[in-house]
Amino acid sequence: MIPPLQSLVKYDNAVLVSSTKEKKVKDKLLKSCDFNYLLVYVMQSGGLLPGEQKSEVPQTEDILNSILPPREWTEDSQLWVQYVSSTPATRLDVITLQEKLDQQLQQRQARETGICPVREELYAQCFDELIREVTINCAERGLLLLRVRDEMHMTIAAYQTLYESSIAFGMRKALQTEQGKGDMEGRIGTLEAETKDFERQVAEWKLKCEAIEKREAERREADAKKHKEEVAFLENHAKQLKQQLETFFAPKK
């Protein structure tokens, strides 16, 4: 395990864990100092809990280690532990913290707006450092800030879960839309093919109608011409017959 990265939380110098027994004792103490335990203790103003000896009452270091667990890493097959610092913060430390925060935001190119994991991480470290500083001066205020921090984390986790669910829902809807789009495209292709076939049939019938109209026009023209010729023939024949009758019935001289 590689050494932890630089943090805005102030830690003591790393110490080498000389034995497994020492680590187990520390772990047992840290596990016993959960939030409810510490809250009851500090609200009792130094009173002992039932069944406890005075030596077992958690000190400021124990409260800090429960709020901000120590960092552990292995280097050259040796276990190193770094506990959070219990040194009270001065005004200069707060100013330095602000400068470090601004510097880290700039160096790591954190976005000023929108979702940014880098900015979220740095502000979380800054808030943890503020909790450390407040806890050293007043454990009650430190534990209240711890509740605020945990509530904030739960709220962010809830929003993240909601966001991920919304993304999954959106993806499902997008897939359904794509599937429906494919079906509609297939339907559109079928309708376009049918439309082209109908247009072809319409063009064919239009040509047939034009041919029929042309033939009918030619037939009517031929019939009209024939009828005109017959009328002219009959008129000429009638005229000849009339002349013959007039000649036949004319008085003889």
QUIVEN-V228840 format. One record per backbone hydrogen bond with DSSP energy under -0.5 kcal/mol. CO is the residue of the C=O (numbers start at 1). NH is the residue of the N-H. E is the energy in kcal/mol with one decimal. If there is no record, write none. Layout:
CO:NH:E / CO:NH:E
This chain:
9:11:-0.5 / 10:85:-2.3 / 15:17:-0.5 / 15:81:-3.0 / 16:18:-0.8 / 19:23:-1.3 / 20:24:-2.2 / 21:25:-2.2 / 22:26:-2.0 / 23:27:-2.6 / 24:28:-2.3 / 25:29:-2.1 / 26:30:-2.4 / 27:31:-2.5 / 28:32:-1.7 / 29:33:-1.1 / 32:34:-1.5 / 34:38:-2.4 / 35:39:-2.7 / 36:40:-2.4 / 37:41:-2.1 / 38:42:-2.9 / 39:43:-2.0 / 40:44:-1.0 / 41:44:-0.8 / 41:46:-0.9 / 42:45:-1.2 / 44:47:-0.7 / 49:52:-1.9 / 53:56:-1.5 / 54:57:-1.3 / 59:63:-2.3 / 60:64:-2.7 / 61:65:-2.6 / 62:66:-1.6 / 63:67:-2.4 / 64:68:-3.6 / 67:69:-0.5 / 71:82:-2.7 / 73:80:-3.1 / 75:78:-0.9 / 78:75:-2.8 / 78:80:-0.5 / 79:17:-2.5 / 80:73:-2.0 / 81:15:-3.3 / 82:71:-2.4 / 83:12:-3.1 / 90:94:-1.8 / 91:95:-2.1 / 92:96:-2.7 / 93:97:-2.4 / 94:98:-2.1 / 95:99:-2.2 / 96:100:-2.8 / 97:101:-2.5 / 98:102:-2.4 / 99:103:-2.5 / 100:104:-3.0 / 101:105:-2.4 / 102:106:-1.8 / 103:107:-3.0 / 104:108:-2.6 / 105:110:-2.5 / 106:109:-0.9 / 116:120:-2.3 / 117:121:-2.5 / 118:122:-2.4 / 119:123:-2.4 / 120:124:-1.9 / 121:125:-2.2 / 122:126:-2.3 / 123:127:-2.4 / 124:128:-2.4 / 125:129:-2.2 / 126:130:-2.1 / 127:131:-2.4 / 128:132:-2.3 / 129:133:-2.4 / 130:134:-2.5 / 131:135:-2.7 / 132:136:-1.7 / 133:137:-1.0 / 134:138:-3.0 / 138:142:-2.0 / 139:143:-2.4 / 140:144:-2.0 / 141:145:-2.5 / 142:146:-1.9 / 143:147:-2.1 / 144:148:-2.2 / 145:149:-2.7 / 146:150:-2.8 / 147:151:-2.6 / 148:152:-2.4 / 149:153:-2.5 / 150:154:-2.5 / 151:155:-2.5 / 152:156:-2.7 / 153:157:-2.7 / 154:158:-2.4 / 155:159:-2.6 / 156:160:-2.7 / 157:161:-2.7 / 158:162:-2.6 / 159:163:-2.8 / 160:164:-2.9 / 161:165:-2.6 / 162:166:-2.5 / 163:167:-2.6 / 164:168:-2.7 / 165:169:-2.8 / 166:170:-2.9 / 167:171:-2.6 / 168:172:-2.5 / 169:173:-2.6 / 170:174:-2.5 / 171:175:-2.7 / 172:176:-2.8 / 173:177:-2.7 / 174:178:-2.8 / 175:179:-2.8 / 176:180:-3.1 / 177:181:-2.8 / 178:182:-2.5 / 179:183:-2.3 / 180:184:-2.8 / 181:185:-2.8 / 182:186:-2.4 / 183:187:-2.6 / 184:188:-3.1 / 185:189:-2.5 / 186:190:-2.3 / 187:191:-2.7 / 188:192:-2.7 / 189:193:-2.2 / 190:194:-2.6 / 191:195:-2.7 / 192:196:-2.5 / 193:197:-2.3 / 194:198:-2.7 / 195:199:-2.8 / 196:200:-2.3 / 197:201:-2.5 / 198:202:-2.9 / 199:203:-2.5 / 200:204:-2.4 / 201:205:-2.9 / 202:206:-2.4 / 203:207:-2.3 / 204:208:-2.4 / 205:209:-2.8 / 206:210:-2.5 / 207:211:-2.4 / 208:212:-2.8 / 209:213:-3.0 / 210:214:-2.3 / 211:215:-2.6 / 212:216:-2.8 / 213:217:-2.4 / 214:218:-2.5 / 215:219:-2.7 / 216:220:-2.9 / 217:221:-2.3 / 218:222:-2.6 / 219:223:-3.1 / 220:224:-2.7 / 221:225:-2.3 / 222:226:-2.7 / 223:227:-3.0 / 224:228:-2.4 / 225:229:-2.4 / 226:230:-2.7 / 227:231:-2.5 / 228:232:-2.5 / 229:233:-2.7 / 230:234:-2.9 / 231:235:-2.7 / 232:236:-2.4 / 233:237:-2.7 / 234:238:-2.9 / 235:239:-2.2 / 236:240:-2.2 / 237:241:-2.6 / 238:242:-2.4 / 239:243:-2.1 / 240:244:-2.4 / 241:245:-2.5 / 242:246:-2.5 / 243:247:-2.4 / 244:248:-2.3 / 245:249:-2.7 / 246:250:-0.7
